[in-house]
Amino acid sequence: MPDAAKILHMPTSVLRSALAAAVVLLTFTAPAAAAAERVPALVLSEPTGPHPVGTTSLHLVDESRPDPWVAEKTVRELMVSLWYPSRTAQGRRAPYMTAREAQLLLENLKEQHIEGLPADALSGARTNAFTDAPALGHNRRLPLVVLSPGFGAPRSSLTTLAEDLASRGYVVAGIDHTYESAGTTFPDGHTTTCVACRSLDSPGFGKKATKGRAADVSFVLDRLLGPDPAWKGARLIDPSRIAMAGHSLGGASSAWTMLTDARVRAGINLDGGLHIPLPDRGLSRPFLMMGANSHKPGGRDATWGRDWPRMTGWKRWLTVEGMDHLSFSDFPLLADRISPGPIPGPRAVEITRNYVGAFVDLHLRQRPQPLLERPSRRYPEVKFWK
């Protein structure tokens, strides 16, 4: 397993993504074990939209391809969470992650000699979505946003973003890329681990992982938009208005997914180094790149500058002063309960939500967004580069 220092200082390599949501979180926040016992559970920021949020989980099996990480698995199995606007704010609040998933995430941290968080600070997190609440909407009227987490991270690591988009009238599909997360629990109770973590130093790892994620996204779209959809509320989705956003490796995979699946009309990369160069024909659909200072022009990660000229459609390149790699996920909210980072967790969540929300509102709903046209006095941390 790579150590935390390598991950923090090699942004252009595969290690830039590896175990990011697990390792970086505590490289700057871990207290003594005694103090950790007093850490309260994570509390997610409340959504800002007008609608209550419902959520459900899907177990999907792609029988057309084997698993890319476990040779004896002849099918690819995925767990997907859906968040959506709901008619009511009643029922049971959705769990953030299972106890086993939290335990595995923290075990990965111990392998990096980083420890101190109790598992129930994660598994007992307070979410804002209600399990299997009735969906609100009309047939083929709700845009869809697919979310892909960082390598090593579960789909739950983007819950604050997902809940906010759903409260604003989007269906959101968060994908756990099996064997790439520290732990993924399936309905029968078994939990897979990060088998792909053993291959981090293999030649072509980043390319393989990127292509695998694109295949996962296309399969999920097939199961949501096909004639026999996996979710009873799928009729609400407008198949002509789909975007993909991701963090770290998930963000890097957004561009490649758009090249291989024309259904994805717009894409967002949140602080992910790009493992596959864009082809000469370029990418002509809208794309937002938003990241930490390592992604400034001339920064440690040169892949954004390499591919920027080949993005020929609407595009923005933004960086956020004071935010680091994990600031674009849920984890700064947990870090605040131990030792606050440069930007308070709620502020980091607000920035990510508002810029992602503005992007999808512009490109999936054709609503003008001044926030994306010029620097904002409200968010002086956000720098426009090109």
DRENTOR-332470 format. One record per residue (C-alpha): x, y, z. Coordinates in steps of 0.1 Angstrom, whole numbers, plus 5000, padded with zeros to 4 digits. Layout:
N
+------+------+------+
!   c1 !   c2 !   c3 !
+------+------+------+
!    X !    Y !    Z !
...
+------+------+------+
This chain:
386
+------+------+------+
!   c1 !   c2 !   c3 !
+------+------+------+
! 5000 ! 5000 ! 5000 !
! 5013 ! 5035 ! 4992 !
! 5021 ! 5057 ! 5022 !
! 5003 ! 5090 ! 5028 !
! 5033 ! 5112 ! 5019 !
! 5035 ! 5097 ! 4984 !
! 4998 ! 5103 ! 4979 !
! 5000 ! 5139 ! 4990 !
! 5030 ! 5147 ! 4969 !
! 5025 ! 5128 ! 4936 !
! 4994 ! 5144 ! 4921 !
! 5002 ! 5134 ! 4885 !
! 5005 ! 5098 ! 4893 !
! 4980 ! 5071 ! 4900 !
! 4989 ! 5076 ! 4936 !
! 4972 ! 5110 ! 4934 !
! 4939 ! 5092 ! 4935 !
! 4948 ! 5061 ! 4955 !
! 4929 ! 5058 ! 4988 !
! 4925 ! 5096 ! 4988 !
! 4892 ! 5097 ! 5006 !
! 4906 ! 5075 ! 5033 !
! 4943 ! 5085 ! 5037 !
! 4943 ! 5122 ! 5033 !
! 4914 ! 5128 ! 5056 !
! 4935 ! 5120 ! 5087 !
! 4970 ! 5130 ! 5076 !
! 4962 ! 5164 ! 5090 !
! 4935 ! 5156 ! 5115 !
! 4943 ! 5125 ! 5135 !
! 4943 ! 5131 ! 5173 !
! 4953 ! 5108 ! 5201 !
! 4931 ! 5077 ! 5205 !
! 4918 ! 5090 ! 5238 !
! 4905 ! 5122 ! 5222 !
! 4890 ! 5102 ! 5193 !
! 4867 ! 5084 ! 5217 !
! 4850 ! 5118 ! 5222 !
! 4845 ! 5125 ! 5185 !
! 4808 ! 5128 ! 5177 !
! 4793 ! 5113 ! 5147 !
! 4794 ! 5131 ! 5114 !
! 4764 ! 5154 ! 5108 !
! 4758 ! 5163 ! 5071 !
! 4750 ! 5198 ! 5060 !
! 4713 ! 5203 ! 5054 !
! 4703 ! 5205 ! 5017 !
! 4695 ! 5240 ! 5003 !
! 4668 ! 5231 ! 4978 !
! 4630 ! 5233 ! 4984 !
! 4623 ! 5196 ! 4983 !
! 4626 ! 5168 ! 5009 !
! 4650 ! 5141 ! 4998 !
! 4644 ! 5104 ! 4993 !
! 4669 ! 5077 ! 4987 !
! 4671 ! 5040 ! 4978 !
! 4699 ! 5015 ! 4970 !
! 4701 ! 4992 ! 4940 !
! 4721 ! 4960 ! 4936 !
! 4729 ! 4958 ! 4899 !
! 4746 ! 4929 ! 4881 !
! 4762 ! 4933 ! 4846 !
! 4763 ! 4898 ! 4831 !
! 4779 ! 4911 ! 4799 !
! 4814 ! 4915 ! 4814 !
! 4836 ! 4900 ! 4840 !
! 4849 ! 4920 ! 4870 !
! 4881 ! 4939 ! 4860 !
! 4898 ! 4933 ! 4894 !
! 4888 ! 4897 ! 4905 !
! 4894 ! 4872 ! 4877 !
! 4871 ! 4845 ! 4890 !
! 4841 ! 4869 ! 4890 !
! 4824 ! 4864 ! 4857 !
! 4799 ! 4893 ! 4862 !
! 4803 ! 4928 ! 4874 !
! 4782 ! 4936 ! 4905 !
! 4776 ! 4972 ! 4917 !
! 4759 ! 4990 ! 4945 !
! 4742 ! 5022 ! 4936 !
! 4725 ! 5048 ! 4957 !
! 4698 ! 5070 ! 4943 !
! 4688 ! 5103 ! 4958 !
! 4657 ! 5122 ! 4945 !
! 4632 ! 5149 ! 4954 !
! 4605 ! 5134 ! 4976 !
! 4569 ! 5142 ! 4983 !
! 4574 ! 5138 ! 5021 !
! 4601 ! 5142 ! 5048 !
! 4589 ! 5113 ! 5068 !
! 4602 ! 5078 ! 5076 !
! 4636 ! 5065 ! 5085 !
! 4667 ! 5085 ! 5078 !
! 4691 ! 5067 ! 5055 !
! 4723 ! 5052 ! 5069 !
! 4755 ! 5068 ! 5058 !
! 4775 ! 5036 ! 5056 !
! 4774 ! 5002 ! 5072 !
! 4794 ! 4994 ! 5103 !
! 4815 ! 4970 ! 5083 !
! 4822 ! 4996 ! 5056 !
! 4833 ! 5021 ! 5084 !
! 4855 ! 4995 ! 5100 !
! 4873 ! 4986 ! 5067 !
! 4878 ! 5023 ! 5059 !
! 4895 ! 5028 ! 5093 !
! 4915 ! 4996 ! 5089 !
! 4930 ! 5010 ! 5057 !
! 4940 ! 5041 ! 5077 !
! 4957 ! 5020 ! 5103 !
! 4978 ! 5004 ! 5076 !
! 4991 ! 5039 ! 5069 !
! 4999 ! 5043 ! 5107 !
! 4970 ! 5068 ! 5109 !
! 4944 ! 5060 ! 5135 !
! 4921 ! 5076 ! 5161 !
! 4886 ! 5077 ! 5147 !
! 4858 ! 5056 ! 5162 !
! 4839 ! 5036 ! 5135 !
! 4806 ! 5049 ! 5147 !
! 4816 ! 5085 ! 5139 !
! 4811 ! 5073 ! 5103 !
! 4785 ! 5046 ! 5104 !
! 4763 ! 5067 ! 5128 !
! 4764 ! 5098 ! 5106 !
! 4732 ! 5118 ! 5104 !
! 4720 ! 5121 ! 5069 !
! 4691 ! 5142 ! 5055 !
! 4675 ! 5117 ! 5031 !
! 4646 ! 5093 ! 5039 !
! 4648 ! 5057 ! 5029 !
! 4624 ! 5047 ! 5001 !
! 4604 ! 5080 ! 5004 !
! 4579 ! 5085 ! 4975 !
! 4595 ! 5103 ! 4946 !
! 4582 ! 5137 ! 4934 !
! 4581 ! 5146 ! 4897 !
! 4565 ! 5141 ! 4863 !
! 4574 ! 5116 ! 4837 !
! 4607 ! 5124 ! 4819 !
! 4611 ! 5157 ! 4836 !
! 4639 ! 5153 ! 4861 !
! 4676 ! 5157 ! 4850 !
! 4700 ! 5130 ! 4862 !
! 4735 ! 5135 ! 4877 !
! 4758 ! 5105 ! 4881 !
! 4784 ! 5107 ! 4909 !
! 4816 ! 5087 ! 4910 !
! 4838 ! 5089 ! 4942 !
! 4875 ! 5090 ! 4946 !
! 4895 ! 5058 ! 4945 !
! 4893 ! 5040 ! 4978 !
! 4862 ! 5059 ! 4988 !
! 4826 ! 5047 ! 4991 !
! 4798 ! 5063 ! 4972 !
! 4786 ! 5078 ! 5006 !
! 4816 ! 5102 ! 5005 !
! 4796 ! 5124 ! 4981 !
! 4764 ! 5123 ! 5001 !
! 4763 ! 5161 ! 5009 !
! 4765 ! 5169 ! 4972 !
! 4740 ! 5142 ! 4963 !
! 4714 ! 5153 ! 4989 !
! 4717 ! 5190 ! 4978 !
! 4712 ! 5182 ! 4941 !
! 4682 ! 5160 ! 4949 !
! 4666 ! 5188 ! 4970 !
! 4669 ! 5210 ! 4940 !
! 4650 ! 5186 ! 4917 !
! 4677 ! 5162 ! 4904 !
! 4679 ! 5125 ! 4904 !
! 4714 ! 5115 ! 4916 !
! 4730 ! 5081 ! 4911 !
! 4761 ! 5075 ! 4933 !
! 4781 ! 5044 ! 4923 !
! 4803 ! 5022 ! 4945 !
! 4829 ! 5009 ! 4921 !
! 4833 ! 4974 ! 4935 !
! 4868 ! 4964 ! 4947 !
! 4879 ! 5000 ! 4944 !
! 4864 ! 5011 ! 4977 !
! 4877 ! 5002 ! 5011 !
! 4844 ! 4983 ! 5016 !
! 4811 ! 4978 ! 4998 !
! 4783 ! 4960 ! 5015 !
! 4758 ! 4940 ! 4994 !
! 4722 ! 4931 ! 5003 !
! 4731 ! 4896 ! 5014 !
! 4754 ! 4910 ! 5040 !
! 4788 ! 4903 ! 5024 !
! 4813 ! 4932 ! 5021 !
! 4839 ! 4934 ! 4993 !
! 4873 ! 4951 ! 5000 !
! 4897 ! 4971 ! 4979 !
! 4913 ! 4944 ! 4958 !
! 4923 ! 4970 ! 4932 !
! 4945 ! 4987 ! 4959 !
! 4970 ! 4958 ! 4954 !
! 4975 ! 4968 ! 4918 !
! 4983 ! 5005 ! 4923 !
! 5019 ! 5001 ! 4910 !
! 5009 ! 4981 ! 4880 !
! 5016 ! 4996 ! 4845 !
! 4985 ! 5011 ! 4831 !
! 4966 ! 5011 ! 4863 !
! 4951 ! 5046 ! 4859 !
! 4940 ! 5038 ! 4824 !
! 4924 ! 5006 ! 4834 !
! 4905 ! 5021 ! 4863 !
! 4893 ! 5050 ! 4842 !
! 4879 ! 5028 ! 4815 !
! 4863 ! 5005 ! 4841 !
! 4845 ! 5034 ! 4857 !
! 4832 ! 5045 ! 4823 !
! 4818 ! 5010 ! 4817 !
! 4802 ! 5010 ! 4852 !
! 4785 ! 5044 ! 4845 !
! 4772 ! 5032 ! 4811 !
! 4758 ! 5001 ! 4826 !
! 4740 ! 5020 ! 4853 !
! 4725 ! 5043 ! 4827 !
! 4713 ! 5012 ! 4808 !
! 4696 ! 4999 ! 4839 !
! 4679 ! 5032 ! 4847 !
! 4669 ! 5042 ! 4812 !
! 4662 ! 5008 ! 4795 !
! 4628 ! 4992 ! 4789 !
! 4629 ! 4973 ! 4823 !
! 4644 ! 4999 ! 4847 !
! 4659 ! 4988 ! 4880 !
! 4642 ! 5017 ! 4899 !
! 4604 ! 5022 ! 4899 !
! 4609 ! 5060 ! 4898 !
! 4631 ! 5058 ! 4867 !
! 4602 ! 5071 ! 4845 !
! 4608 ! 5105 ! 4860 !
! 4643 ! 5108 ! 4845 !
! 4647 ! 5129 ! 4814 !
! 4672 ! 5108 ! 4793 !
! 4683 ! 5139 ! 4773 !
! 4695 ! 5157 ! 4804 !
! 4723 ! 5137 ! 4821 !
! 4756 ! 5149 ! 4836 !
! 4784 ! 5132 ! 4854 !
! 4805 ! 5146 ! 4883 !
! 4832 ! 5129 ! 4902 !
! 4859 ! 5134 ! 4928 !
! 4895 ! 5124 ! 4922 !
! 4896 ! 5093 ! 4900 !
! 4858 ! 5097 ! 4897 !
! 4863 ! 5132 ! 4883 !
! 4891 ! 5120 ! 4860 !
! 4867 ! 5094 ! 4846 !
! 4840 ! 5119 ! 4838 !
! 4858 ! 5131 ! 4806 !
! 4865 ! 5096 ! 4794 !
! 4829 ! 5086 ! 4801 !
! 4816 ! 5115 ! 4780 !
! 4838 ! 5103 ! 4751 !
! 4824 ! 5068 ! 4752 !
! 4788 ! 5075 ! 4761 !
! 4769 ! 5103 ! 4743 !
! 4741 ! 5102 ! 4768 !
! 4763 ! 5121 ! 4792 !
! 4759 ! 5157 ! 4781 !
! 4781 ! 5175 ! 4806 !
! 4809 ! 5166 ! 4830 !
! 4826 ! 5178 ! 4862 !
! 4861 ! 5168 ! 4875 !
! 4866 ! 5177 ! 4912 !
! 4904 ! 5176 ! 4918 !
! 4912 ! 5145 ! 4897 !
! 4944 ! 5140 ! 4877 !
! 4936 ! 5128 ! 4842 !
! 4950 ! 5094 ! 4835 !
! 4940 ! 5091 ! 4798 !
! 4948 ! 5121 ! 4775 !
! 4919 ! 5134 ! 4755 !
! 4921 ! 5124 ! 4719 !
! 4930 ! 5148 ! 4691 !
! 4893 ! 5151 ! 4682 !
! 4888 ! 5166 ! 4716 !
! 4857 ! 5169 ! 4739 !
! 4831 ! 5193 ! 4725 !
! 4805 ! 5191 ! 4754 !
! 4805 ! 5212 ! 4785 !
! 4831 ! 5205 ! 4811 !
! 4841 ! 5220 ! 4845 !
! 4874 ! 5214 ! 4862 !
! 4875 ! 5225 ! 4898 !
! 4903 ! 5216 ! 4922 !
! 4928 ! 5225 ! 4948 !
! 4960 ! 5246 ! 4942 !
! 4979 ! 5217 ! 4928 !
! 4957 ! 5221 ! 4897 !
! 4966 ! 5257 ! 4890 !
! 4983 ! 5263 ! 4857 !
! 5019 ! 5253 ! 4863 !
! 5010 ! 5233 ! 4894 !
! 5021 ! 5198 ! 4904 !
! 4995 ! 5182 ! 4882 !
! 5001 ! 5190 ! 4846 !
! 4973 ! 5169 ! 4831 !
! 4947 ! 5196 ! 4832 !
! 4969 ! 5219 ! 4812 !
! 4977 ! 5191 ! 4788 !
! 4940 ! 5184 ! 4780 !
! 4926 ! 5220 ! 4783 !
! 4932 ! 5229 ! 4747 !
! 4913 ! 5198 ! 4735 !
! 4882 ! 5208 ! 4754 !
! 4864 ! 5226 ! 4726 !
! 4830 ! 5232 ! 4741 !
! 4819 ! 5254 ! 4771 !
! 4846 ! 5250 ! 4798 !
! 4859 ! 5264 ! 4830 !
! 4891 ! 5259 ! 4850 !
! 4887 ! 5268 ! 4887 !
! 4908 ! 5263 ! 4918 !
! 4899 ! 5271 ! 4954 !
! 4924 ! 5287 ! 4978 !
! 4926 ! 5268 ! 5011 !
! 4908 ! 5237 ! 4999 !
! 4928 ! 5204 ! 4995 !
! 4920 ! 5171 ! 4978 !
! 4895 ! 5159 ! 5003 !
! 4877 ! 5193 ! 5006 !
! 4855 ! 5183 ! 4976 !
! 4839 ! 5154 ! 4995 !
! 4821 ! 5150 ! 5028 !
! 4851 ! 5144 ! 5049 !
! 4860 ! 5180 ! 5059 !
! 4828 ! 5179 ! 5080 !
! 4842 ! 5151 ! 5100 !
! 4876 ! 5167 ! 5102 !
! 4860 ! 5198 ! 5118 !
! 4850 ! 5177 ! 5147 !
! 4886 ! 5169 ! 5154 !
! 4908 ! 5197 ! 5141 !
! 4895 ! 5222 ! 5116 !
! 4913 ! 5226 ! 5083 !
! 4921 ! 5258 ! 5064 !
! 4885 ! 5262 ! 5052 !
! 4858 ! 5251 ! 5076 !
! 4839 ! 5220 ! 5065 !
! 4805 ! 5237 ! 5059 !
! 4823 ! 5264 ! 5038 !
! 4840 ! 5237 ! 5016 !
! 4807 ! 5219 ! 5012 !
! 4789 ! 5252 ! 5003 !
! 4815 ! 5260 ! 4976 !
! 4814 ! 5226 ! 4960 !
! 4776 ! 5224 ! 4961 !
! 4770 ! 5259 ! 4946 !
! 4795 ! 5256 ! 4918 !
! 4784 ! 5220 ! 4908 !
! 4748 ! 5231 ! 4912 !
! 4753 ! 5262 ! 4890 !
! 4770 ! 5240 ! 4863 !
! 4742 ! 5215 ! 4860 !
! 4715 ! 5242 ! 4862 !
! 4732 ! 5259 ! 4833 !
! 4738 ! 5229 ! 4811 !
! 4708 ! 5207 ! 4820 !
! 4682 ! 5234 ! 4827 !
! 4695 ! 5263 ! 4806 !
! 4694 ! 5287 ! 4835 !
! 4719 ! 5315 ! 4833 !
! 4746 ! 5313 ! 4860 !
! 4766 ! 5345 ! 4867 !
! 4786 ! 5324 ! 4893 !
! 4803 ! 5307 ! 4864 !
! 4810 ! 5338 ! 4844 !
! 4834 ! 5357 ! 4866 !
! 4850 ! 5357 ! 4901 !
! 4824 ! 5361 ! 4929 !
! 4827 ! 5384 ! 4959 !
! 4808 ! 5358 ! 4979 !
! 4835 ! 5332 ! 4971 !
! 4868 ! 5350 ! 4968 !
! 4886 ! 5317 ! 4974 !
! 4875 ! 5306 ! 4939 !
! 4900 ! 5315 ! 4912 !
! 4892 ! 5315 ! 4874 !
! 4921 ! 5306 ! 4852 !
! 4909 ! 5303 ! 4816 !
+------+------+------+
